[in-house]
Amino acid sequence: MRNIRAVAANTFREAVRDRVLYNLVFFALLMMGAAILVGQISIDIEQDVIISLGLSAISLIGILIAVFLGVALVSKEMDKRTLYALLAKPVKRWEFLLGKFFGLVLTLAVNTAAMALGLYAALLTVKHSLEKSDAYILVAIYLILLKLAVIVALALLFSCFTTPFLAILFTAGLYGAGLFASDLRTVRGVNMDPSSLRVMRGVSYVIPNFQNFDVMGAVVHGHGVPGSFVAQATLYAALYIAIVLLAAAVIFSRRNLK
């Protein structure tokens, strides 16, 4: 665990020093400022507009950070040749991968928290006070963070065996497919043979189901999120991440780094 903590801490420090990271956070806060302006010209729906745009900004910026920095976790170390010096020490490859994963997830958690504060500041600016239902926003943000952790794991997996460009394409493509995973399981009335439908439904259970983390519609309208839903989403994310990181560790351990 000491090696994992050391790699994670170093990854966090490098990510925080990255100017791109600050630019993305600034862009998210700027979008929330725009949400205030849009809300002021939207009669009686100021709060809904601010929460919707704010959560969308947090999700979008988080995805960009997770994909681009996640893919660079391994390739950047190889390009700078710092990976070879690190692995020459008593650090196993799977420890390196886990450290990189937790380091970037920590970075995302800190930046998500900063953007959440910006969202609440926008709400206070418009409403001058917070309501009990505003606490549901934290649940939505937590689920967004779970989604981002899954994306980081996928980006890390693809970066272990392909080029950064292809890893970005694969991660983005899998994310796009995962948005419709539940829909693939309930396809009806499509002019396809039964075997193709079975394959489609089988694939829908393999790709990550990102609809498990989407509660924005309920939160925007002030509805609560059941604790069982949050628990199931947490368990699903933990299991999926564990499987993906295990696959990444197996692939990376067999990769010839020379």
VOPA-63155 format. One line per 4 residues: their letters; for each residue x, y, z of N, C-alpha, C. Coordinates in steps of 0.001 Angstrom, whole numbers, plus 500000, padded with zeros to 6 digits. Example, Ala and Ser with C-alpha at 12.3 -4.5 7.8 and 13.67 -1.06 7.14 Angstrom:
REM residues 2
AS	513190 494310 507800 512300 495500 507800 513200 496700 507800 | 512850 497750 507080 513670 498940 507140 512900 500030 507870;
//
This chain:
REM residues 258
MRNI	500822 498787 500000 500000 500000 500000 500857 501265 500000 | 502055 501169 500582 502913 502357 500627 503312 502788 499225 | 503625 501817 498359 503997 502151 496982 502822 502768 496232 | 501618 502212 496460 500430 502737 495793 500164 504166 496233;
RAVA	500284 504428 497538 500073 505789 498043 501096 506760 497471 | 502338 506310 497344 503386 507185 496814 503116 507553 495357 | 502742 506552 494549 502433 506824 493135 501196 507702 493021 | 500184 507441 493853 498951 508232 493817 499229 509682 494186;
ANTF	500033 509902 495216 500360 511271 495638 501125 512004 494554 | 502058 511316 493907 502831 511952 492834 501942 512267 491635 | 501009 511368 491320 500064 511608 490218 499184 512810 490516 | 498727 512912 491758 497893 514045 492158 498653 515361 492026;
REAV	499899 515381 492482 500705 516609 492394 500935 517007 490941 | 501221 516035 490078 501443 516344 488665 500174 516869 488013 | 499030 516268 488337 497769 516697 487740 497389 518098 488193 | 497632 518397 489460 497300 519723 489981 498154 520794 489325;
RDRV	499403 520447 488997 500289 521414 488348 499978 521600 486871 | 499149 520735 486312 498826 520803 484884 497910 521993 484606 | 498343 522891 483737 497554 524089 483428 496229 523747 482756 | 496221 522675 481998 494980 522280 481334 493890 522017 482363;
LYNL	494292 521444 483484 493341 521144 484545 492690 522417 485066 | 493499 523446 485320 492956 524705 485807 492042 525351 484766 | 492421 525262 483511 491591 525844 482457 490225 525170 482387 | 490213 523851 482541 488946 523134 482490 488045 523502 483665;
VFFA	488636 523614 484857 487850 524002 486027 487320 525419 485865 | 488165 526313 485350 487727 527689 485128 486575 527726 484132 | 486651 526881 483102 485588 526833 482110 484281 526358 482743 | 484390 525367 483642 483189 524880 484314 482562 525965 485175;
LLMM	483387 526692 485923 482870 527779 486760 482274 528885 485893 | 482866 529100 484713 482324 530094 483797 480953 529675 483297 | 480773 528395 483031 479476 527897 482593 478420 528089 483684 | 478840 527915 484929 477898 528121 486024 477516 529598 486154;
GAAI	478487 530475 485862 478157 531888 485842 477163 532203 484744 | 477355 531533 483598 476400 531709 482507 475030 531167 482889 | 475019 530126 483727 473742 529571 484165 472938 530594 484959 | 473651 531415 485737 472959 532466 486500 472301 533461 485553;
LVGQ	473031 533853 484519 472480 534817 483557 471290 534225 482815 | 471417 532950 482413 470305 532307 481716 469115 532169 482645 | 469400 531827 483904 468316 531662 484850 467549 532939 485101 | 468232 534073 485042 467574 535342 485299 466592 535737 484202;
ISID	466760 535157 483011 465835 535491 481932 464821 534357 481714 | 464872 533347 482591 463931 532228 482507 462939 532370 483646 | 461728 532677 483345 460711 532973 484349 460412 531735 485185 | 460599 531858 486502 460240 530839 487485 460998 529521 487348;
IEQD	462020 529476 486506 462784 528224 486395 464280 528496 486589 | 464601 529583 487302 466001 529927 487509 466771 528796 488172 | 466190 528238 489218 466877 527175 489954 467089 525951 489084 | 466072 525545 488338 466196 524367 487480 467292 524552 486444;
VIIS	467346 525747 485854 468349 526019 484825 469749 525972 485413 | 469932 526573 486563 471249 526620 487191 471723 525221 487563 | 470849 524434 488178 471238 523083 488582 471532 522215 487358 | 470691 522311 486335 470882 521497 485133 472201 521829 484437;
LGLS	472441 523123 484200 473681 523514 483527 474891 523257 484412 | 474739 523469 485712 475858 523241 486618 476275 521787 486655 | 475329 520879 486809 475640 519449 486824 476175 518988 485473 | 475635 519552 484400 476128 519205 483059 477578 519631 482895;
AISL	477908 520816 483418 479286 521312 483330 480226 520427 484144 | 479812 520057 485352 480640 519193 486189 480894 517865 485492 | 479856 517285 484893 479984 516007 484203 480869 516124 482967 | 480616 517141 482151 481374 517301 480911 482852 517536 481173;
IGIL	483160 518465 482073 484558 518767 482361 485229 517568 483016 | 484521 516885 483892 485085 515692 484511 485403 514608 483501 | 484535 514424 482528 484774 513424 481485 486023 513776 480677 | 486167 515046 480327 487349 515466 479569 488634 515203 480353;
IAVF	488610 515536 481635 489783 515293 482474 490049 513796 482578 | 488999 513015 482832 489158 511574 483010 489708 510909 481758 | 489219 511305 480591 489648 510669 479346 491070 511079 478985 | 491314 512372 478881 492612 512829 478381 493744 512592 479378;
LGVA	493520 512899 480646 494569 512641 481625 494671 511152 481939 | 493533 510441 481898 493569 509010 482153 494377 508258 481116 | 494217 508625 479864 494985 507990 478792 496472 508313 478929 | 496782 509516 479411 498183 509944 479517 498901 509365 480729;
LVSK	498181 508681 481616 498802 508190 482846 499992 507277 482578 | 499843 506389 481588 500918 505455 481275 501815 505993 480167 | 501211 506485 479082 501999 506934 477931 502927 508089 478276 | 502475 508981 479142 503303 510120 479534 504543 509663 480284;
EMDK	504373 508688 481163 505511 508168 481917 506487 507441 480997 | 505962 506770 479971 506839 506063 479038 507587 507039 478150 | 506901 508093 477695 507554 509084 476843 508665 509817 477585 | 508429 510109 478846 509436 510800 479660 510473 509840 480221;
RTLY	510235 508542 479998 511131 507474 480448 511281 507430 481964 | 510337 508032 482668 510362 507950 484129 509782 506629 484614 | 509003 505975 483758 508406 504699 484145 509475 503644 484385 | 510518 503637 483553 511555 502623 483672 512317 502767 484988;
ALLA	512598 504010 485358 513293 504239 486628 512415 503842 487811 | 511103 504086 487678 510180 503754 488764 510054 502251 488941 | 509912 501532 487821 509754 500082 487902 511048 499378 488279 | 512177 500085 488150 513453 499513 488586 513522 499447 490111;
KPVK	512699 500243 490772 512602 500206 492222 511631 499089 492628 | 511523 498801 493916 510588 497735 494347 509124 498146 494222 | 508713 498483 492989 507327 498852 492703 506812 497923 491615 | 505809 497154 491937 505238 496238 490952 504383 497012 489947;
RWEF	504175 496417 488807 503415 497113 487762 501971 497352 488181 | 501361 496385 488858 499975 496573 489280 499883 497662 490349 | 500930 497803 491158 500950 498887 492144 501042 500240 491445 | 501817 500285 490370 501927 501510 489581 500580 501898 489001;
LLGK	499861 500919 488436 498555 501201 487837 497541 501663 488886 | 497497 500975 490015 496560 501364 491069 496876 502756 491610 | 498160 503048 491761 498554 504376 492230 498130 505458 491259 | 498310 505208 489966 497887 506170 488951 496373 506360 488981;
FFGL	495650 505248 489119 494193 505332 489152 493714 506165 490329 | 494165 505830 491525 493703 506543 492717 494172 508005 492712 | 495337 508260 492132 495810 509637 492051 494927 510504 491192 | 494516 509973 490044 493657 510762 489162 492243 510864 489724;
VLTL	491749 509802 490358 490421 509873 490981 490415 510919 492092 | 491498 510987 492855 491608 512021 493888 491601 513410 493261 | 492313 513556 492157 492319 514837 491445 490914 515214 490989 | 490194 514245 490432 488823 514493 489992 487913 514839 491166;
AVNT	488120 514180 492304 487302 514468 493477 487514 515904 493954 | 488768 516342 493975 489065 517706 494420 488473 518731 493459 | 488630 518490 492156 488106 519440 491170 486578 519412 491128 | 485998 518238 491321 484544 518147 491374 484004 518897 492584;
AAMA	484709 518784 493710 484295 519513 494908 484362 521017 494674 | 485417 521469 493974 485535 522902 493683 484395 523377 492793 | 484044 522572 491796 482952 522939 490911 481604 522864 491620 | 481465 521932 492573 480237 521848 493362 480055 523108 494201;
LGLY	481143 523599 494768 481069 524856 495524 480637 526005 494613 | 481141 525985 493371 480727 527009 492408 479246 526924 492091 | 478733 525711 492000 477314 525522 491723 476459 526029 492883 | 476853 525709 494108 476104 526195 495267 476212 527708 495411;
AALL	477370 528256 495040 477511 529716 495071 476553 530364 494075 | 476396 529713 492911 475454 530242 491916 474028 530185 492444 | 473676 529112 493124 472334 529001 493695 472100 530061 494769 | 473103 530275 495604 472965 531289 496656 472821 532686 496064;
TVKH	473501 532922 494958 473418 534235 494320 472000 534522 493844 | 471330 533502 493365 469983 533678 492826 468908 533563 493910 | 469055 532567 494799 468000 532285 495771 468220 532962 497120 | 469480 533317 497405 469862 533952 498682 469751 533000 499861;
SLEK	469341 531766 499646 469292 530760 500708 469168 529387 500061 | 469544 528375 500815 469464 527009 500310 468306 526277 500976 | 467738 525330 500246 466642 524534 500763 467119 523104 501024 | 466288 522346 501698 466627 520968 502007 466815 520146 500736;
SDAY	466015 520426 499731 466107 519664 498479 467421 519918 497747 | 468104 521014 498067 469376 521305 497408 470454 520297 497802 | 470245 519593 498903 471213 518582 499313 471249 517418 498326 | 470169 517245 497563 470143 516160 496584 471190 516374 495490;
ILVA	471615 517606 495321 472649 517890 494326 473929 517130 494665 | 474231 517007 495949 475435 516287 496365 475364 514820 495957 | 474163 514242 495991 473996 512850 495561 474298 512724 494072 | 473773 513672 493292 474034 513654 491843 475521 513809 491558;
IYLI	476194 514682 492318 477625 514898 492122 478418 513646 492510 | 477990 512978 493570 478654 511735 493972 478542 510675 492872 | 477373 510554 492279 477188 509581 491206 477980 509962 489962 | 478107 511267 489712 478957 511719 488604 480402 511297 488859;
LLKL	480850 511426 490097 482217 511038 490445 482422 509541 490259 | 481413 508734 490593 481505 507297 490334 481655 507023 488840 | 480884 507724 488044 480970 507569 486589 482368 507931 486092 | 482916 509000 486623 484248 509431 486208 485309 508410 486602;
AVIV	485139 507770 487750 486089 506742 488167 486072 505555 487205 | 484890 505183 486729 484787 504103 485746 485497 504506 484453 | 485317 505752 484026 485960 506223 482801 487481 506229 482950 | 487976 506629 484115 489421 506605 484359 489956 505184 484235;
ALAL	489243 504221 484810 489676 502822 484720 489722 502357 483267 | 488719 502725 482481 488695 502342 481067 489845 502993 480302 | 490080 504285 480549 491172 504984 479879 492514 504357 480235 | 492656 503978 481491 493888 503340 481931 494069 501985 481261;
LFSC	492984 501229 481119 493047 499929 480453 493507 500072 479014 | 492885 500961 478266 493235 501105 476850 494648 501659 476671 | 495098 502496 477601 496437 503064 477475 497519 502020 477698 | 497139 500861 478241 498122 499809 478519 498524 499021 477276;
FTTP	497722 499101 476205 498058 498262 475054 497906 498964 473705 | 497606 500260 473697 497478 500936 472411 498005 502355 472506 | 497949 503077 471401 498465 504447 471372 497498 505390 472085 | 497997 506547 472530 497110 507503 473211 495909 507916 472369;
FLAI	496113 508129 471075 495011 508555 470208 493923 507490 470152 | 494326 506239 469938 493340 505163 469874 492700 504928 471237 | 493470 505090 472297 492915 504923 473642 491817 505950 473911 | 492028 507179 473448 491003 508216 473602 489757 507851 472813;
LFTA	489951 507379 471575 488811 506985 470747 488048 505817 471369 | 488778 504821 471851 488120 503657 472456 487352 504048 473713 | 487968 504872 474545 487311 505276 475785 486072 506108 475494 | 486210 507071 474581 485067 507912 474230 483960 507085 473581;
GLYG	484340 506148 472717 483339 505307 472072 482608 504421 473055 | 483343 503869 474019 482710 503018 475014 481804 503826 475933 | 482210 505054 476203 481343 505922 477002 480037 506217 476261 | 480161 506536 474980 478959 506799 474182 478044 505593 474117;
AGLF	478631 504409 473951 477813 503186 473907 477170 502914 475262 | 477900 503212 476336 477392 502964 477673 476203 503822 478046 | 476031 504932 477360 474870 505785 477620 473570 505127 477178 | 473683 504140 476278 472487 503479 475742 472467 501995 476088;
ASDL	473242 501590 477105 473327 500169 477452 471966 499601 477834 | 471223 500325 478644 469895 499833 479058 468943 499741 477885 | 469049 500681 476944 468170 500663 475774 468451 499447 474892 | 469706 499021 474830 470047 497865 474002 469409 496587 474534;
RTVR	469110 496555 475826 468544 495348 476425 467046 495242 476176 | 466440 496320 475763 464979 496321 475595 464578 496667 474167 | 465448 496376 473217 465148 496677 471810 463995 495809 471344 | 463009 496444 470738 461846 495726 470216 461500 496274 468826;
GVNM	460926 495430 468006 460441 495871 466708 461524 496238 465718 | 462733 495718 465922 463835 496003 465010 463960 494857 464021 | 464188 495194 462776 464285 494187 461727 465656 493517 461783 | 465866 492710 462826 467120 491986 463019 466791 490554 463396;
DPSS	467686 489645 463031 467455 488248 463378 467678 488041 464874 | 467064 487022 465451 467152 486794 466902 468577 486658 467424 | 469455 486046 466637 470835 485865 467107 471549 487210 467259 | 471305 488125 466318 471916 489454 466412 471389 490214 467619;
LRVM	470098 490064 467904 469520 490710 469072 470123 490158 470360 | 470362 488844 470386 470972 488239 471573 472390 488749 471766 | 473133 488881 470661 474496 489417 470749 474465 490858 471255 | 473531 491640 470731 473408 493031 471140 473125 493139 472636;
RGVS	472219 492304 473096 471874 492339 474524 473024 491820 475374 | 473760 490846 474840 474923 490365 475571 475982 491438 475716 | 476211 492177 474630 477174 493276 474671 476747 494347 475661 | 475434 494573 475769 474932 495619 476670 475267 495326 478123;
YVIP	475483 494039 478456 475848 493678 479823 477355 493732 480051 | 478116 493817 478968 479574 493889 479083 480044 495336 479168 | 479473 496193 478337 479869 497596 478364 479330 498259 479625 | 479983 499325 480092 479510 499992 481314 478176 500687 481090;
NFQN	477265 500507 482019 475945 501123 481912 475972 502455 482659 | 476222 503536 481940 476345 504846 482577 474988 505442 482956 | 473920 504807 482516 472599 505254 482954 472374 504968 484436 | 473193 504090 485000 473100 503795 486430 473492 504985 487297;
FDVM	474157 505966 486688 474642 507112 487457 473906 508405 487116 | 472859 508310 486327 472157 509504 485860 470909 509760 486695 | 470991 510769 487571 469826 511171 488373 469564 512665 488213 | 470135 513247 487164 470028 514688 486989 468573 515146 486875;
GAVV	467768 514392 486128 466377 514791 485941 465626 514876 487253 | 465844 513887 488122 465156 513892 489415 465643 515025 490299 | 466952 515237 490328 467520 516263 491205 467115 517653 490756 | 467089 517895 489458 466714 519213 488945 465314 519591 489410;
HGHG	464422 518620 489494 463044 518890 489901 462832 518718 491406 | 463935 518624 492154 463835 518581 493603 463427 517261 494191 | 463504 516196 493416 463127 514876 493918 464345 514188 494532 | 464116 513423 495571 465193 512703 496220 465600 511458 495445;
VPGS	466761 510921 495810 467276 509705 495187 467292 508614 496251 | 466622 507479 496020 466592 506414 497026 467988 505942 497407 | 468168 505646 498683 469463 505160 499148 469844 503843 498502 | 468845 503003 498206 469130 501723 497553 469713 501929 496162;
FVAQ	469227 502964 495463 469752 503269 494124 471220 503676 494216 | 471539 504522 495185 472923 504978 495370 473822 503801 495745 | 473329 502924 496619 474119 501760 497037 474386 500827 495856 | 473365 500597 495044 473537 499728 493880 474512 500336 492882;
ATLY	474414 501641 492663 475342 502311 491743 476771 502239 492258 | 476938 502387 493574 478275 502310 494174 478862 500912 494011 | 478044 499896 494289 478506 498512 494152 478824 498186 492705 | 477970 498644 491790 478203 498395 490360 479520 499028 489913;
AALY	479751 500279 490308 480976 500974 489923 482200 500275 490501 | 482128 499866 491772 483265 499204 492413 483612 497892 491717 | 482597 497091 491402 482843 495814 490736 483382 496011 489326 | 482795 496950 488592 483233 497178 487214 484672 497703 487191;
IAIV	484974 498639 488091 486332 499185 488158 487330 498091 488519 | 486965 497234 489476 487861 496154 489884 488175 495227 488715 | 487149 494880 487929 487352 493988 486780 488228 494660 485725 | 487961 495925 485441 488735 496644 484424 490190 496804 484857;
LLAA	490416 497159 486118 491789 497332 486602 492529 496002 486650 | 491814 494925 486946 492444 493603 486922 492898 493266 485506 | 492041 493539 484522 492419 493305 483122 493603 494178 482732 | 493594 495438 483172 494699 496352 482862 496001 495847 483475;
AVIF	495936 495340 484711 497135 494839 485380 497701 493623 484656 | 496818 492725 484197 497266 491532 483473 497936 491925 482163 | 497313 492847 481424 497878 493285 480136 499195 494012 480345 | 499230 494906 481324 500433 495706 481551 501589 494855 482054;
SRRN	501276 493810 482828 502342 492947 483357 503009 492140 482251 | 502280 491907 481154 502828 491132 480039 503396 492005 478926 | 503271 493307 479067 503728 494200 478015 505247 494343 478066 | 505860 494283 476893 507299 494485 476781 507572 495980 476722;
LK	508183 496520 477734 508426 497957 477829 509741 498389 477212 | 510481 497463 476646 511784 497813 476060 511606 498427 474683;
//
